[in-house]
């Protein structure tokens, strides 16, 4: 870990992270074990198998100590730590197995450290969980244990939730952010310090994706250009310096960016199939050895990367051949390679070549295979692996949604 740039930011972040972990651990004693028994269905008659068939998964997101998925029928399911109401089930009770969030149908979901936001099929945006910094966007700083609508717009396309701020894109290509703005991570200047309703970021109407880190944010525009803003204590903006940015600044001049993932103080992206990372590297989360990098550095020579995920100090990515790779911090087994050894280069997660669906990682990781099956690994202190226990796993285990 680095202590050279913006020490106060790093110290506060680490203290906040420790408090969140402690809160998750304190509430672990109230776990509700609702694991669904699936053994024996292989021998059931066809009609019985159809009746017992569990929903499959189309997308997944990993929060600080909770997990949410959208099933292929549009249902929303969450589990894990629930100290702030981030599971959206109307309680603050931890869940070590998937619990459905209402009966609405959803198209997009993302989990922050202690809150969650999702877009419904009608284009409305809803958030729930911790709200001390206005990250729910409902005009208050009151935490919510059930989904609350963000404004009245019906044109939201996708949302990304960070530790204490949130950003979302509308169908018209505009970008909106809200929540904590201490390091100008909202992209709207140094003021307000906290925004509890969405603020438009500039006037551009060509945003296609956004990713929120701890104190910075990055996004991709039509044409494949990459932009970052907020804190740059370790070069996480990729601009070649340690200068913070109050508004989106383009990362180089290259086009061809197809994916970006902002971790706590590092960022990785995919450009024309090649993988690039920059920012802090205390755990090897950049996929290379050495100290922090202020500009993108290519990871290996492969040009077949197609999906990237990063949060906390761990990074995961998949290739077009269906293999899955992770690296960086591994104290809870979140790299998924069967060890708890930190990795400074991509380590393959098992031998499977069917990782073609969604991908998410924080201190735990989850990914979807070709058959829409969900697998999770890493930290399980809040039951976020969904296996009915609170035991960490250093290799992927399948998670089954209740039928």
LINCORRA-V383776 format. One record per pair of residues at least 6 apart in sequence whose ideal C-beta (glycine too) atoms are under 8 Angstrom apart, sorted by the first residue. I is the first residue (numbers start at 1). J is the second residue. If there is no record, write none. Layout:
i=I j=J
i=I j=J
This chain:
i=1 j=10
i=1 j=280
i=1 j=282
i=1 j=283
i=2 j=10
i=2 j=234
i=2 j=280
i=2 j=282
i=2 j=291
i=2 j=292
i=3 j=10
i=5 j=233
i=5 j=234
i=5 j=242
i=5 j=292
i=6 j=231
i=6 j=233
i=9 j=183
i=9 j=215
i=9 j=231
i=9 j=233
i=10 j=233
i=10 j=265
i=13 j=214
i=13 j=215
i=13 j=264
i=13 j=265
i=16 j=163
i=17 j=113
i=20 j=64
i=20 j=65
i=20 j=113
i=20 j=114
i=21 j=64
i=21 j=65
i=21 j=381
i=23 j=81
i=23 j=83
i=24 j=64
i=24 j=65
i=24 j=81
i=24 j=83
i=24 j=94
i=24 j=381
i=24 j=382
i=25 j=381
i=25 j=382
i=26 j=83
i=27 j=81
i=27 j=82
i=27 j=83
i=27 j=92
i=27 j=93
i=27 j=94
i=27 j=382
i=28 j=81
i=28 j=94
i=28 j=381
i=28 j=382
i=28 j=383
i=28 j=390
i=30 j=93
i=30 j=94
i=31 j=93
i=31 j=94
i=31 j=95
i=31 j=96
i=31 j=383
i=31 j=390
i=32 j=93
i=32 j=94
i=32 j=95
i=32 j=96
i=33 j=96
i=33 j=97
i=33 j=388
i=34 j=95
i=34 j=96
i=34 j=97
i=34 j=99
i=34 j=388
i=34 j=402
i=35 j=96
i=35 j=97
i=35 j=387
i=35 j=388
i=36 j=54
i=36 j=97
i=36 j=400
i=36 j=401
i=36 j=402
i=36 j=403
i=38 j=52
i=38 j=54
i=38 j=400
i=41 j=48
i=41 j=49
i=41 j=52
i=44 j=52
i=51 j=403
i=52 j=403
i=53 j=403
i=54 j=400
i=54 j=401
i=54 j=402
i=54 j=403
i=55 j=71
i=55 j=72
i=55 j=73
i=55 j=75
i=55 j=77
i=55 j=401
i=55 j=403
i=56 j=71
i=56 j=72
i=56 j=371
i=56 j=372
i=56 j=373
i=56 j=401
i=57 j=69
i=57 j=70
i=57 j=71
i=57 j=72
i=57 j=357
i=57 j=358
i=57 j=368
i=57 j=372
i=57 j=373
i=57 j=374
i=57 j=401
i=58 j=69
i=58 j=70
i=58 j=71
i=58 j=72
i=58 j=357
i=58 j=358
i=58 j=368
i=58 j=372
i=59 j=69
i=59 j=70
i=59 j=108
i=59 j=109
i=59 j=357
i=59 j=358
i=59 j=368
i=60 j=67
i=60 j=68
i=60 j=69
i=60 j=357
i=60 j=358
i=60 j=359
i=60 j=360
i=60 j=366
i=60 j=367
i=60 j=368
i=60 j=374
i=61 j=67
i=61 j=68
i=61 j=69
i=61 j=109
i=61 j=110
i=61 j=111
i=61 j=116
i=61 j=358
i=61 j=360
i=62 j=111
i=62 j=311
i=62 j=360
i=62 j=361
i=62 j=362
i=62 j=364
i=62 j=365
i=62 j=366
i=62 j=384
i=63 j=80
i=63 j=81
i=63 j=86
i=63 j=111
i=63 j=112
i=63 j=113
i=63 j=114
i=63 j=115
i=63 j=116
i=63 j=161
i=63 j=362
i=63 j=384
i=64 j=81
i=64 j=111
i=64 j=112
i=64 j=113
i=64 j=114
i=64 j=163
i=64 j=362
i=64 j=363
i=65 j=80
i=65 j=81
i=65 j=362
i=65 j=363
i=65 j=364
i=65 j=379
i=65 j=381
i=65 j=382
i=65 j=384
i=66 j=78
i=66 j=79
i=66 j=80
i=66 j=81
i=66 j=82
i=66 j=86
i=66 j=87
i=66 j=111
i=66 j=116
i=66 j=382
i=66 j=384
i=67 j=78
i=67 j=79
i=67 j=80
i=67 j=111
i=67 j=360
i=67 j=364
i=67 j=366
i=67 j=376
i=67 j=384
i=67 j=385
i=67 j=386
i=68 j=76
i=68 j=77
i=68 j=78
i=68 j=79
i=68 j=87
i=68 j=101
i=68 j=109
i=68 j=111
i=68 j=116
i=68 j=118
i=69 j=76
i=69 j=77
i=69 j=78
i=69 j=98
i=69 j=109
i=69 j=358
i=69 j=366
i=69 j=374
i=69 j=401
i=70 j=76
i=70 j=77
i=70 j=106
i=70 j=107
i=70 j=108
i=70 j=109
i=70 j=118
i=71 j=77
i=71 j=401
i=72 j=372
i=73 j=105
i=74 j=105
i=74 j=106
i=74 j=107
i=74 j=121
i=75 j=100
i=75 j=103
i=75 j=105
i=75 j=106
i=76 j=88
i=76 j=100
i=76 j=101
i=76 j=102
i=76 j=104
i=76 j=106
i=76 j=109
i=76 j=118
i=77 j=98
i=77 j=99
i=77 j=100
i=77 j=101
i=77 j=401
i=78 j=86
i=78 j=87
i=78 j=88
i=78 j=89
i=78 j=95
i=78 j=98
i=78 j=99
i=78 j=101
i=78 j=111
i=78 j=116
i=79 j=87
i=79 j=95
i=79 j=96
i=79 j=97
i=79 j=98
i=79 j=99
i=79 j=383
i=79 j=384
i=79 j=386
i=80 j=87
i=80 j=94
i=80 j=95
i=80 j=96
i=80 j=382
i=80 j=383
i=80 j=384
i=80 j=386
i=81 j=94
i=81 j=381
i=81 j=382
i=81 j=383
i=81 j=384
i=82 j=89
i=82 j=91
i=82 j=92
i=82 j=93
i=82 j=94
i=82 j=95
i=82 j=145
i=82 j=382
i=83 j=92
i=83 j=94
i=83 j=114
i=83 j=130
i=84 j=92
i=84 j=114
i=84 j=115
i=84 j=129
i=84 j=130
i=84 j=131
i=84 j=143
i=85 j=91
i=85 j=92
i=85 j=128
i=85 j=129
i=85 j=130
i=85 j=143
i=85 j=144
i=85 j=145
i=85 j=146
i=86 j=111
i=86 j=112
i=86 j=114
i=86 j=115
i=86 j=116
i=86 j=128
i=86 j=129
i=86 j=130
i=87 j=95
i=87 j=99
i=87 j=101
i=87 j=116
i=87 j=129
i=87 j=145
i=88 j=101
i=88 j=102
i=88 j=116
i=88 j=128
i=88 j=129
i=88 j=145
i=88 j=146
i=88 j=147
i=89 j=95
i=89 j=99
i=89 j=101
i=89 j=145
i=89 j=146
i=90 j=145
i=90 j=146
i=91 j=145
i=92 j=145
i=94 j=382
i=94 j=383
i=95 j=383
i=96 j=383
i=96 j=386
i=96 j=387
i=96 j=388
i=96 j=389
i=96 j=390
i=97 j=383
i=97 j=386
i=97 j=387
i=97 j=388
i=97 j=402
i=98 j=386
i=98 j=399
i=98 j=401
i=98 j=402
i=100 j=402
i=101 j=147
i=102 j=146
i=102 j=147
i=104 j=120
i=104 j=121
i=105 j=120
i=105 j=121
i=106 j=118
i=106 j=119
i=106 j=120
i=106 j=121
i=107 j=119
i=107 j=120
i=107 j=121
i=108 j=118
i=108 j=119
i=108 j=157
i=108 j=158
i=108 j=159
i=109 j=116
i=109 j=117
i=109 j=118
i=109 j=119
i=109 j=159
i=110 j=116
i=110 j=117
i=110 j=118
i=110 j=159
i=110 j=160
i=110 j=161
i=111 j=161
i=111 j=360
i=112 j=129
i=112 j=135
i=112 j=161
i=112 j=162
i=112 j=163
i=112 j=164
i=112 j=166
i=112 j=212
i=113 j=130
i=113 j=162
i=113 j=163
i=113 j=164
i=114 j=129
i=114 j=130
i=114 j=163
i=115 j=127
i=115 j=128
i=115 j=129
i=115 j=130
i=115 j=131
i=115 j=135
i=115 j=136
i=115 j=161
i=115 j=166
i=116 j=127
i=116 j=128
i=116 j=129
i=116 j=161
i=117 j=125
i=117 j=126
i=117 j=127
i=117 j=128
i=117 j=136
i=117 j=137
i=117 j=150
i=117 j=159
i=117 j=161
i=117 j=166
i=117 j=168
i=118 j=125
i=118 j=126
i=118 j=127
i=118 j=147
i=118 j=159
i=119 j=125
i=119 j=126
i=119 j=156
i=119 j=157
i=119 j=158
i=119 j=159
i=119 j=168
i=120 j=126
i=122 j=154
i=123 j=153
i=123 j=154
i=123 j=155
i=123 j=156
i=123 j=157
i=123 j=171
i=124 j=149
i=124 j=150
i=124 j=153
i=124 j=154
i=124 j=156
i=125 j=137
i=125 j=149
i=125 j=150
i=125 j=151
i=125 j=153
i=125 j=156
i=125 j=159
i=125 j=168
i=126 j=147
i=126 j=148
i=126 j=149
i=126 j=150
i=127 j=135
i=127 j=136
i=127 j=137
i=127 j=138
i=127 j=144
i=127 j=147
i=127 j=148
i=127 j=150
i=127 j=161
i=127 j=166
i=128 j=136
i=128 j=144
i=128 j=145
i=128 j=146
i=128 j=147
i=128 j=148
i=129 j=136
i=129 j=143
i=129 j=144
i=129 j=145
i=130 j=143
i=131 j=138
i=131 j=140
i=131 j=141
i=131 j=142
i=131 j=143
i=131 j=144
i=131 j=196
i=132 j=141
i=132 j=143
i=132 j=164
i=133 j=141
i=133 j=164
i=133 j=165
i=133 j=179
i=133 j=180
i=133 j=194
i=134 j=140
i=134 j=141
i=134 j=178
i=134 j=179
i=134 j=180
i=134 j=194
i=134 j=195
i=134 j=196
i=134 j=197
i=135 j=161
i=135 j=162
i=135 j=164
i=135 j=165
i=135 j=166
i=135 j=178
i=135 j=179
i=135 j=180
i=136 j=143
i=136 j=144
i=136 j=148
i=136 j=150
i=136 j=166
i=136 j=196
i=137 j=150
i=137 j=151
i=137 j=166
i=137 j=178
i=137 j=179
i=137 j=196
i=137 j=197
i=137 j=198
i=138 j=144
i=138 j=148
i=138 j=149
i=138 j=150
i=138 j=196
i=138 j=197
i=139 j=196
i=139 j=197
i=140 j=196
i=141 j=194
i=141 j=196
i=150 j=156
i=150 j=168
i=150 j=197
i=150 j=198
i=151 j=197
i=151 j=198
i=153 j=170
i=155 j=170
i=155 j=171
i=155 j=172
i=156 j=168
i=156 j=169
i=156 j=170
i=156 j=171
i=157 j=168
i=157 j=169
i=157 j=170
i=157 j=171
i=158 j=168
i=158 j=169
i=158 j=209
i=158 j=210
i=159 j=166
i=159 j=167
i=159 j=168
i=159 j=169
i=160 j=166
i=160 j=167
i=160 j=168
i=160 j=210
i=160 j=211
i=160 j=212
i=161 j=212
i=162 j=179
i=162 j=185
i=162 j=212
i=162 j=213
i=162 j=214
i=162 j=217
i=162 j=262
i=163 j=212
i=163 j=214
i=163 j=264
i=164 j=179
i=164 j=180
i=164 j=214
i=165 j=177
i=165 j=178
i=165 j=179
i=165 j=180
i=165 j=181
i=165 j=185
i=165 j=186
i=165 j=212
i=165 j=217
i=166 j=177
i=166 j=178
i=166 j=179
i=166 j=212
i=167 j=175
i=167 j=176
i=167 j=177
i=167 j=178
i=167 j=186
i=167 j=201
i=167 j=210
i=167 j=212
i=167 j=217
i=167 j=219
i=168 j=175
i=168 j=176
i=168 j=177
i=168 j=198
i=168 j=210
i=169 j=175
i=169 j=176
i=169 j=207
i=169 j=208
i=169 j=209
i=169 j=210
i=170 j=176
i=172 j=205
i=173 j=204
i=173 j=205
i=173 j=206
i=173 j=207
i=173 j=208
i=173 j=222
i=174 j=200
i=174 j=201
i=174 j=204
i=174 j=205
i=174 j=207
i=175 j=187
i=175 j=200
i=175 j=201
i=175 j=202
i=175 j=204
i=175 j=207
i=175 j=210
i=175 j=219
i=176 j=198
i=176 j=199
i=176 j=200
i=176 j=201
i=177 j=185
i=177 j=186
i=177 j=187
i=177 j=188
i=177 j=195
i=177 j=198
i=177 j=199
i=177 j=201
i=177 j=212
i=177 j=217
i=178 j=186
i=178 j=195
i=178 j=196
i=178 j=197
i=178 j=198
i=178 j=199
i=179 j=186
i=179 j=194
i=179 j=195
i=179 j=196
i=180 j=193
i=180 j=194
i=181 j=188
i=181 j=190
i=181 j=191
i=181 j=192
i=181 j=193
i=181 j=194
i=181 j=195
i=182 j=193
i=182 j=215
i=183 j=215
i=183 j=216
i=183 j=230
i=183 j=231
i=183 j=244
i=184 j=190
i=184 j=229
i=184 j=230
i=184 j=231
i=184 j=244
i=184 j=245
i=184 j=246
i=185 j=212
i=185 j=213
i=185 j=215
i=185 j=216
i=185 j=217
i=185 j=229
i=185 j=230
i=185 j=231
i=186 j=195
i=186 j=199
i=186 j=201
i=186 j=217
i=186 j=230
i=187 j=201
i=187 j=202
i=187 j=217
i=187 j=229
i=187 j=230
i=187 j=246
i=187 j=247
i=187 j=248
i=188 j=195
i=188 j=199
i=188 j=200
i=188 j=201
i=188 j=246
i=188 j=247
i=189 j=246
i=189 j=247
i=190 j=246
i=201 j=247
i=201 j=248
i=202 j=247
i=202 j=248
i=204 j=221
i=204 j=248
i=206 j=221
i=206 j=222
i=206 j=223
i=207 j=219
i=207 j=220
i=207 j=221
i=207 j=222
i=208 j=219
i=208 j=220
i=208 j=221
i=208 j=222
i=209 j=219
i=209 j=220
i=209 j=259
i=209 j=260
i=210 j=217
i=210 j=218
i=210 j=219
i=210 j=220
i=211 j=217
i=211 j=218
i=211 j=219
i=211 j=260
i=211 j=261
i=211 j=262
i=211 j=267
i=212 j=262
i=213 j=230
i=213 j=236
i=213 j=262
i=213 j=263
i=213 j=264
i=213 j=265
i=213 j=266
i=213 j=267
i=213 j=311
i=214 j=231
i=214 j=263
i=214 j=264
i=214 j=265
i=215 j=230
i=215 j=231
i=215 j=233
i=215 j=265
i=216 j=228
i=216 j=229
i=216 j=230
i=216 j=231
i=216 j=232
i=216 j=236
i=216 j=237
i=216 j=262
i=216 j=265
i=216 j=267
i=217 j=228
i=217 j=229
i=217 j=230
i=217 j=262
i=218 j=226
i=218 j=227
i=218 j=228
i=218 j=229
i=218 j=237
i=218 j=238
i=218 j=251
i=218 j=260
i=218 j=262
i=218 j=267
i=218 j=269
i=219 j=226
i=219 j=227
i=219 j=228
i=219 j=248
i=219 j=260
i=220 j=226
i=220 j=227
i=220 j=257
i=220 j=258
i=220 j=259
i=220 j=260
i=221 j=227
i=223 j=255
i=224 j=254
i=224 j=255
i=224 j=256
i=224 j=257
i=224 j=258
i=224 j=271
i=225 j=250
i=225 j=254
i=225 j=255
i=225 j=257
i=226 j=238
i=226 j=250
i=226 j=251
i=226 j=252
i=226 j=254
i=226 j=257
i=226 j=260
i=226 j=269
i=226 j=271
i=227 j=248
i=227 j=249
i=227 j=250
i=227 j=251
i=228 j=236
i=228 j=237
i=228 j=238
i=228 j=239
i=228 j=245
i=228 j=248
i=228 j=249
i=228 j=251
i=228 j=262
i=228 j=267
i=229 j=237
i=229 j=245
i=229 j=246
i=229 j=247
i=229 j=248
i=229 j=249
i=230 j=237
i=230 j=244
i=230 j=245
i=231 j=237
i=231 j=244
i=231 j=265
i=232 j=239
i=232 j=241
i=232 j=242
i=232 j=243
i=232 j=244
i=232 j=245
i=232 j=294
i=233 j=242
i=233 j=265
i=233 j=280
i=234 j=242
i=234 j=265
i=234 j=266
i=234 j=279
i=234 j=280
i=234 j=292
i=234 j=294
i=235 j=241
i=235 j=242
i=235 j=278
i=235 j=279
i=235 j=280
i=235 j=292
i=235 j=293
i=235 j=294
i=235 j=295
i=236 j=262
i=236 j=263
i=236 j=265
i=236 j=266
i=236 j=267
i=236 j=278
i=236 j=279
i=236 j=280
i=237 j=244
i=237 j=245
i=237 j=249
i=237 j=251
i=237 j=267
i=238 j=251
i=238 j=252
i=238 j=267
i=238 j=278
i=238 j=279
i=238 j=294
i=238 j=295
i=238 j=296
i=239 j=245
i=239 j=249
i=239 j=251
i=239 j=294
i=239 j=295
i=240 j=294
i=240 j=295
i=241 j=294
i=242 j=294
i=251 j=296
i=252 j=295
i=252 j=296
i=254 j=271
i=256 j=271
i=256 j=272
i=257 j=269
i=257 j=270
i=257 j=271
i=258 j=270
i=258 j=271
i=258 j=272
i=258 j=306
i=259 j=269
i=259 j=270
i=259 j=306
i=259 j=307
i=259 j=308
i=260 j=267
i=260 j=268
i=260 j=269
i=260 j=270
i=260 j=308
i=261 j=267
i=261 j=268
i=261 j=269
i=261 j=308
i=261 j=309
i=261 j=310
i=261 j=311
i=261 j=315
i=262 j=310
i=262 j=311
i=263 j=279
i=263 j=285
i=263 j=310
i=263 j=311
i=263 j=312
i=263 j=313
i=263 j=314
i=263 j=315
i=264 j=280
i=264 j=311
i=264 j=312
i=264 j=313
i=265 j=279
i=265 j=280
i=266 j=277
i=266 j=278
i=266 j=279
i=266 j=280
i=266 j=281
i=266 j=285
i=266 j=286
i=266 j=310
i=266 j=313
i=266 j=315
i=267 j=277
i=267 j=278
i=267 j=279
i=267 j=310
i=268 j=275
i=268 j=276
i=268 j=277
i=268 j=278
i=268 j=286
i=268 j=287
i=268 j=299
i=268 j=308
i=268 j=310
i=268 j=315
i=268 j=317
i=269 j=275
i=269 j=276
i=269 j=277
i=269 j=296
i=269 j=308
i=270 j=276
i=270 j=305
i=270 j=306
i=270 j=307
i=270 j=308
i=270 j=317
i=272 j=303
i=273 j=302
i=273 j=303
i=273 j=304
i=273 j=305
i=273 j=306
i=273 j=320
i=274 j=298
i=274 j=302
i=274 j=303
i=274 j=305
i=275 j=287
i=275 j=298
i=275 j=299
i=275 j=300
i=275 j=302
i=275 j=305
i=275 j=308
i=275 j=317
i=276 j=296
i=276 j=297
i=276 j=298
i=276 j=299
i=277 j=285
i=277 j=286
i=277 j=287
i=277 j=288
i=277 j=293
i=277 j=296
i=277 j=297
i=277 j=299
i=277 j=315
i=278 j=286
i=278 j=293
i=278 j=294
i=278 j=295
i=278 j=296
i=278 j=297
i=279 j=286
i=279 j=292
i=279 j=293
i=280 j=286
i=280 j=292
i=280 j=313
i=281 j=288
i=281 j=290
i=281 j=291
i=281 j=292
i=281 j=293
i=281 j=344
i=282 j=313
i=283 j=313
i=283 j=314
i=283 j=328
i=283 j=329
i=283 j=330
i=283 j=342
i=283 j=344
i=284 j=327
i=284 j=328
i=284 j=329
i=284 j=342
i=284 j=343
i=284 j=344
i=284 j=345
i=285 j=310
i=285 j=313
i=285 j=314
i=285 j=315
i=285 j=327
i=285 j=328
i=285 j=329
i=286 j=293
i=286 j=297
i=286 j=299
i=286 j=315
i=286 j=328
i=286 j=344
i=287 j=299
i=287 j=300
i=287 j=315
i=287 j=327
i=287 j=328
i=287 j=344
i=287 j=345
i=287 j=346
i=288 j=297
i=288 j=299
i=288 j=344
i=288 j=345
i=289 j=344
i=289 j=345
i=299 j=345
i=299 j=346
i=300 j=345
i=300 j=346
i=302 j=319
i=304 j=319
i=304 j=320
i=304 j=321
i=305 j=317
i=305 j=318
i=305 j=319
i=305 j=320
i=306 j=318
i=306 j=319
i=306 j=320
i=307 j=317
i=307 j=318
i=307 j=359
i=308 j=315
i=308 j=316
i=308 j=317
i=308 j=359
i=309 j=315
i=309 j=316
i=309 j=317
i=309 j=359
i=309 j=360
i=309 j=361
i=309 j=365
i=310 j=316
i=310 j=361
i=311 j=360
i=311 j=361
i=311 j=362
i=312 j=329
i=312 j=334
i=312 j=361
i=312 j=362
i=312 j=363
i=313 j=328
i=313 j=329
i=314 j=326
i=314 j=327
i=314 j=328
i=314 j=329
i=314 j=330
i=314 j=334
i=314 j=335
i=314 j=361
i=314 j=362
i=314 j=363
i=314 j=365
i=315 j=326
i=315 j=327
i=315 j=328
i=315 j=361
i=316 j=324
i=316 j=325
i=316 j=326
i=316 j=327
i=316 j=336
i=316 j=349
i=316 j=359
i=316 j=361
i=316 j=365
i=316 j=367
i=317 j=324
i=317 j=325
i=317 j=326
i=317 j=346
i=317 j=359
i=318 j=324
i=318 j=325
i=318 j=355
i=318 j=356
i=318 j=359
i=318 j=367
i=319 j=325
i=321 j=353
i=322 j=352
i=322 j=353
i=322 j=354
i=322 j=355
i=322 j=356
i=322 j=370
i=323 j=348
i=323 j=349
i=323 j=352
i=323 j=353
i=323 j=355
i=324 j=336
i=324 j=348
i=324 j=349
i=324 j=350
i=324 j=352
i=324 j=355
i=324 j=359
i=324 j=367
i=325 j=346
i=325 j=347
i=325 j=348
i=325 j=349
i=326 j=334
i=326 j=335
i=326 j=336
i=326 j=337
i=326 j=343
i=326 j=346
i=326 j=347
i=326 j=349
i=326 j=361
i=326 j=365
i=327 j=335
i=327 j=343
i=327 j=344
i=327 j=345
i=327 j=346
i=327 j=347
i=328 j=335
i=328 j=342
i=328 j=343
i=328 j=344
i=329 j=335
i=329 j=342
i=329 j=363
i=330 j=337
i=330 j=339
i=330 j=340
i=330 j=341
i=330 j=342
i=330 j=343
i=331 j=340
i=331 j=342
i=332 j=340
i=332 j=363
i=332 j=364
i=332 j=378
i=332 j=379
i=332 j=380
i=332 j=392
i=333 j=339
i=333 j=340
i=333 j=377
i=333 j=378
i=333 j=379
i=333 j=392
i=333 j=393
i=333 j=394
i=333 j=395
i=334 j=361
i=334 j=362
i=334 j=363
i=334 j=364
i=334 j=365
i=334 j=377
i=334 j=378
i=334 j=379
i=335 j=342
i=335 j=343
i=335 j=347
i=335 j=349
i=335 j=365
i=335 j=378
i=335 j=394
i=336 j=349
i=336 j=350
i=336 j=365
i=336 j=377
i=336 j=378
i=336 j=394
i=336 j=395
i=336 j=396
i=337 j=343
i=337 j=347
i=337 j=348
i=337 j=349
i=337 j=394
i=337 j=395
i=338 j=394
i=338 j=395
i=339 j=394
i=340 j=394
i=349 j=355
i=349 j=367
i=349 j=377
i=349 j=395
i=349 j=396
i=350 j=395
i=350 j=396
i=352 j=369
i=354 j=369
i=354 j=370
i=354 j=371
i=355 j=367
i=355 j=368
i=355 j=369
i=356 j=368
i=356 j=369
i=356 j=370
i=357 j=367
i=357 j=368
i=357 j=369
i=357 j=370
i=357 j=372
i=358 j=366
i=358 j=367
i=358 j=368
i=359 j=365
i=359 j=366
i=359 j=367
i=359 j=368
i=360 j=366
i=360 j=367
i=361 j=378
i=363 j=378
i=363 j=379
i=364 j=376
i=364 j=377
i=364 j=378
i=364 j=379
i=364 j=380
i=364 j=384
i=364 j=385
i=365 j=376
i=365 j=377
i=365 j=378
i=365 j=396
i=366 j=374
i=366 j=375
i=366 j=376
i=366 j=377
i=366 j=399
i=367 j=374
i=367 j=375
i=367 j=396
i=368 j=374
i=368 j=375
i=369 j=375
i=373 j=398
i=374 j=386
i=374 j=398
i=374 j=399
i=374 j=401
i=375 j=396
i=375 j=397
i=375 j=398
i=375 j=399
i=376 j=384
i=376 j=385
i=376 j=386
i=376 j=387
i=376 j=393
i=376 j=396
i=376 j=397
i=376 j=399
i=377 j=385
i=377 j=393
i=377 j=394
i=377 j=395
i=377 j=396
i=377 j=397
i=378 j=385
i=378 j=392
i=378 j=393
i=378 j=394
i=379 j=392
i=380 j=387
i=380 j=389
i=380 j=390
i=380 j=391
i=380 j=392
i=380 j=393
i=381 j=390
i=381 j=392
i=382 j=390
i=383 j=389
i=383 j=390
i=385 j=393
i=385 j=397
i=385 j=399
i=386 j=399
i=387 j=393
i=387 j=397
i=387 j=399
